[in-house]
């Protein structure tokens, strides 16, 4: 009886395990594709920390997990957890090592200085140009460990060459902090890219030394600068700036209006050199080489034409990679192209998803800081959607008999898959989604592939003979067509849709959902739909701040259910204001005079504000230089003159409260320090943000919660220490340290 019971239990267990083994068999070869995901998890975990972990943390966890994996030999499922922990710790350790090898931060003077340095790059701008200097010396001091990017006057950079040493007088500034807690962190980006700060030349630059013996980097940068200059000389308008972007990777010269048109039309990927461009370059070189070898009898009969063409195309792709700056998208594309070429050489079919996984792992391990950038996220999500989407839909596509119809469907499908997969990341970083991106890509991508890029390659081939104008002219015609498409589509009604801010955990869910849908091939992939649905709900499950205060206290904004309103002082940052508008997705920030009286009540000295009628009040003290009382600032946008909350209301002002009556509030915010006002109530003034950075405030029915930039980012190597730790002087010179009614100094 006992034997029969054991047999029945074994049979029941075997039947219950059948679905699991069927799933494992159906997903054979797919589990390895999750390794880059776990590498990325360790990478993201490192960057999410608020304090720097011990240097040995990543290596210690990797060693412990590896030891557990070896000790559990014979227990296959039990070894999975330590193996995945080992992989994640590799990503964590790669991020630690990238931080360890990064150069220390600079402490730049806040006044004009004489500096000298060697020109490492020259970049054109819509108005003027800028250079990147290495080995910079300030006032003949020691060389700085980081590079500086200096904007020159007018077109002065055309007079200089890569490698020359220049001297000039400039006003320097460090990388700007985030516009609000959780915003894009330029300080971290520059920390990992060896950039120490920015500056503007105050006078002409003079050459003090010629170029040294050229190195590989200098030769490549000189070639890039020369190509960009010759292209823009032949095509001096926006077409030249776009052509220079496609052929040299320099995109700073594109006018902002045209860049916005490309973005709003869903064509921004045409300006980000990536898989499309390197695919066109390598495809054209591959086809031309095969055709050239086939045109002669001996090479066609005796040489391995396919392998030679593949290697030639790979060399051309590598050259194009270096020529365009070797950014993340094109590094990923070139890594996949190298794997495909290797497959051709050994006579095996290249697995695209495995190639994508290897490319992702290579980027995460070599440049872990890129994982939180929009370029990495949009690039890999788009390619994953394309590869897995075509894999699933290929039988259906083969059913379309008419070849022209199939090509048209594939072109639309390519835009739909790539655009849909990358849209959540674009929405998270830019606060908008494009509605007509499929239409724009249907028209613009063929023009790029069959007209613009072929003539661009011909122009590169003709440059040694100074005949590039023969190809740049028709290339400019094609770019003109693409510009017309971008401007027309972006001008259509509701071309873009402002969306609510996606929190970091929601963005992580988007990435997981896309990976889940793209990697699995059985019905298990349908679980990705649920993950994506939860990610779509993430903006509804989080509450954005009700009040934002900029890092210089010159901008204060209030968010209400219907709109957002702003207080702006002289010299306020327009970039910060635009970032706030994108973050809140409320449209342009409005002047206080348009705010409902039950939410904003002002007299000559203060405003009491609240986001909703049931919330506590916050007191905005308006003592200080209002914009309409201060001289015009060149840094302030003209249309901001009407958006000054500090000015008295145009309507009848609210009655002045009795002494102490205005202190029945949850928080006091003031651009100037206010001593003794509302004791016992939390304050945010210019010294608060000077020490801790931009502040975000959530107001409740009785209290206020404040989150500062310093608290959000923590004490990390790329975060400048608080001013109290850098300066012993009790009264530092601040931009806002101005007398009432006087302009900032």
Secondary structure as GFF3:
##gff-version 3
##sequence-region A 1 745
A	DSSP	alpha_helix	2	26	.	.	.	ID=ss1
A	DSSP	three_ten_helix	31	34	.	.	.	ID=ss2
A	DSSP	alpha_helix	35	48	.	.	.	ID=ss3
A	DSSP	alpha_helix	57	71	.	.	.	ID=ss4
A	DSSP	alpha_helix	78	101	.	.	.	ID=ss5
A	DSSP	beta_strand	112	124	.	.	.	ID=ss6
A	DSSP	beta_strand	129	138	.	.	.	ID=ss7
A	DSSP	beta_strand	147	152	.	.	.	ID=ss8
A	DSSP	three_ten_helix	156	159	.	.	.	ID=ss9
A	DSSP	beta_strand	165	173	.	.	.	ID=ss10
A	DSSP	alpha_helix	186	192	.	.	.	ID=ss11
A	DSSP	beta_strand	195	201	.	.	.	ID=ss12
A	DSSP	beta_strand	206	209	.	.	.	ID=ss13
A	DSSP	alpha_helix	216	234	.	.	.	ID=ss14
A	DSSP	alpha_helix	238	248	.	.	.	ID=ss15
A	DSSP	alpha_helix	256	265	.	.	.	ID=ss16
A	DSSP	three_ten_helix	268	270	.	.	.	ID=ss17
A	DSSP	alpha_helix	275	294	.	.	.	ID=ss18
A	DSSP	alpha_helix	297	302	.	.	.	ID=ss19
A	DSSP	alpha_helix	305	323	.	.	.	ID=ss20
A	DSSP	alpha_helix	328	346	.	.	.	ID=ss21
A	DSSP	alpha_helix	352	366	.	.	.	ID=ss22
A	DSSP	three_ten_helix	368	372	.	.	.	ID=ss23
A	DSSP	alpha_helix	374	398	.	.	.	ID=ss24
A	DSSP	alpha_helix	403	430	.	.	.	ID=ss25
A	DSSP	beta_strand	432	434	.	.	.	ID=ss26
A	DSSP	alpha_helix	437	447	.	.	.	ID=ss27
A	DSSP	pi_helix	448	452	.	.	.	ID=ss28
A	DSSP	alpha_helix	453	463	.	.	.	ID=ss29
A	DSSP	alpha_helix	469	490	.	.	.	ID=ss30
A	DSSP	beta_strand	496	498	.	.	.	ID=ss31
A	DSSP	alpha_helix	504	519	.	.	.	ID=ss32
A	DSSP	three_ten_helix	523	526	.	.	.	ID=ss33
A	DSSP	alpha_helix	527	537	.	.	.	ID=ss34
A	DSSP	three_ten_helix	538	541	.	.	.	ID=ss35
A	DSSP	beta_strand	547	549	.	.	.	ID=ss36
A	DSSP	beta_strand	555	559	.	.	.	ID=ss37
A	DSSP	beta_strand	564	568	.	.	.	ID=ss38
A	DSSP	alpha_helix	574	584	.	.	.	ID=ss39
A	DSSP	beta_strand	590	591	.	.	.	ID=ss40
A	DSSP	three_ten_helix	592	594	.	.	.	ID=ss41
A	DSSP	beta_strand	600	602	.	.	.	ID=ss42
A	DSSP	beta_strand	606	609	.	.	.	ID=ss43
A	DSSP	beta_strand	618	621	.	.	.	ID=ss44
A	DSSP	three_ten_helix	627	629	.	.	.	ID=ss45
A	DSSP	three_ten_helix	638	642	.	.	.	ID=ss46
A	DSSP	three_ten_helix	661	663	.	.	.	ID=ss47
A	DSSP	beta_strand	667	670	.	.	.	ID=ss48
A	DSSP	beta_strand	683	684	.	.	.	ID=ss49
A	DSSP	alpha_helix	686	692	.	.	.	ID=ss50
A	DSSP	beta_strand	695	699	.	.	.	ID=ss51
A	DSSP	beta_strand	704	708	.	.	.	ID=ss52
A	DSSP	alpha_helix	709	713	.	.	.	ID=ss53
A	DSSP	alpha_helix	723	726	.	.	.	ID=ss54
###
